[in-house]
């Protein structure tokens, strides 16, 4: 809202200057004075108006510079805030990615450990089954040999 007042003040100033110049010109043209007096008066007023215009233009330039500086500072603050937020987001993403990698690593290690234990248990069970099968086969073989040994031999066979 202050910017609107600055702009309105500048427009008002221009209006005052233009109005003053038109009024002075009209007064000069309508005033009953000698040419030398009129030229001297115009020269004096020209210097006065030039001084006023110079002062007001300096004020306007200073105000523009001040506004530009404020806008620049706000832009730099905004950039700094965006950098900070971007850094925070990147850090959060990196932390979460690290947590995910750790979780996957732990899960993989758990699965590998359980798989190894299962393979070892299965191998032991298979070895036990093979040993039991050999033992059973040996018993059958021994029983069959005993039966063959006990059976009378048939002549002519």
Secondary structure, DSSP 4 states (H G I P E B T S, - for coil): -HHHHHHHHHHHHHHHHHHHHHHHHHHHHHS---HHHHHHHHHHHHHHHHHHHHHHHHHHHHHHHHHHHHHHHHHHHHHHHHHHHHHHHHHHHHHHHHHHHHHHHHHHHHHHHHHHHHHHHHHHHHHHHHHHHHHHHHHHHHHHHHHHHHSPPPTT-
